[in-house]
Amino acid sequence: MFKRINRLPIALPVPKHPDANAAAAVQELLGGRFGEMSTLNNYLVQSSN
Protein backbone atom coordinates (compact mmCIF):
# COMPACT_ATOMS: atom_id res chain seq x y z
CA MET A 1 0.00 0.00 0.00
CA PHE A 2 1.32 3.43 -0.92
CA LYS A 3 0.30 6.77 0.53
CA ARG A 4 0.89 9.75 -1.71
CA ILE A 5 1.22 13.25 -0.31
CA ASN A 6 1.41 16.00 -2.94
CA ARG A 7 3.68 18.29 -0.97
CA LEU A 8 7.20 18.22 0.37
CA PRO A 9 7.62 17.65 4.11
CA ILE A 10 9.91 20.70 4.28
CA ALA A 11 9.98 24.00 2.41
CA LEU A 12 12.81 24.19 -0.12
CA PRO A 13 14.06 27.47 -1.57
CA VAL A 14 13.69 27.86 -5.32
CA PRO A 15 17.15 28.24 -6.91
CA LYS A 16 17.77 31.13 -9.26
CA HIS A 17 19.95 29.02 -11.57
CA PRO A 18 20.05 25.21 -11.99
CA ASP A 19 23.11 23.54 -10.47
CA ALA A 20 24.21 20.44 -12.36
CA ASN A 21 26.71 19.43 -9.67
CA ALA A 22 24.06 19.53 -6.94
CA ALA A 23 21.67 17.50 -9.12
CA ALA A 24 24.40 14.90 -9.72
CA ALA A 25 25.09 14.70 -5.97
CA VAL A 26 21.41 14.10 -5.17
CA GLN A 27 21.15 11.52 -7.93
CA GLU A 28 24.20 9.71 -6.55
CA LEU A 29 22.64 9.66 -3.06
CA LEU A 30 19.55 8.01 -4.56
CA GLY A 31 21.58 5.17 -6.02
CA GLY A 32 23.27 6.60 -9.08
CA ARG A 33 22.08 6.79 -12.65
CA PHE A 34 21.05 3.13 -12.87
CA GLY A 35 20.80 2.45 -9.15
CA GLU A 36 18.18 1.22 -6.76
CA MET A 37 15.56 3.88 -7.49
CA SER A 38 15.64 3.23 -11.24
CA THR A 39 15.36 -0.51 -10.65
CA LEU A 40 12.48 -0.04 -8.21
CA ASN A 41 10.61 2.20 -10.66
CA ASN A 42 11.13 -0.31 -13.47
CA TYR A 43 9.74 -3.15 -11.37
CA LEU A 44 6.75 -1.07 -10.27
CA VAL A 45 5.89 -0.10 -13.85
CA GLN A 46 6.35 -3.64 -15.15
CA SER A 47 4.20 -5.11 -12.39
CA SER A 48 1.37 -2.67 -13.07
CA ASN A 49 1.30 -3.42 -16.81
C-alpha positions in Angstrom: 0.0 0.0 0.0 1.3 3.4 -0.9 0.3 6.8 0.5 0.9 9.8 -1.7 1.2 13.3 -0.3 1.4 16.0 -2.9 3.7 18.3 -1.0 7.2 18.2 0.4 7.6 17.7 4.1 9.9 20.7 4.3 10.0 24.0 2.4 12.8 24.2 -0.1 14.1 27.5 -1.6 13.7 27.9 -5.3 17.1 28.2 -6.9 17.8 31.1 -9.3 19.9 29.0 -11.6 20.0 25.2 -12.0 23.1 23.5 -10.5 24.2 20.4 -12.4 26.7 19.4 -9.7 24.1 19.5 -6.9 21.7 17.5 -9.1 24.4 14.9 -9.7 25.1 14.7 -6.0 21.4 14.1 -5.2 21.2 11.5 -7.9 24.2 9.7 -6.5 22.6 9.7 -3.1 19.5 8.0 -4.6 21.6 5.2 -6.0 23.3 6.6 -9.1 22.1 6.8 -12.6 21.1 3.1 -12.9 20.8 2.5 -9.1 18.2 1.2 -6.8 15.6 3.9 -7.5 15.6 3.2 -11.2 15.4 -0.5 -10.7 12.5 0.0 -8.2 10.6 2.2 -10.7 11.1 -0.3 -13.5 9.7 -3.1 -11.4 6.7 -1.1 -10.3 5.9 -0.1 -13.9 6.3 -3.6 -15.2 4.2 -5.1 -12.4 1.4 -2.7 -13.1 1.3 -3.4 -16.8 
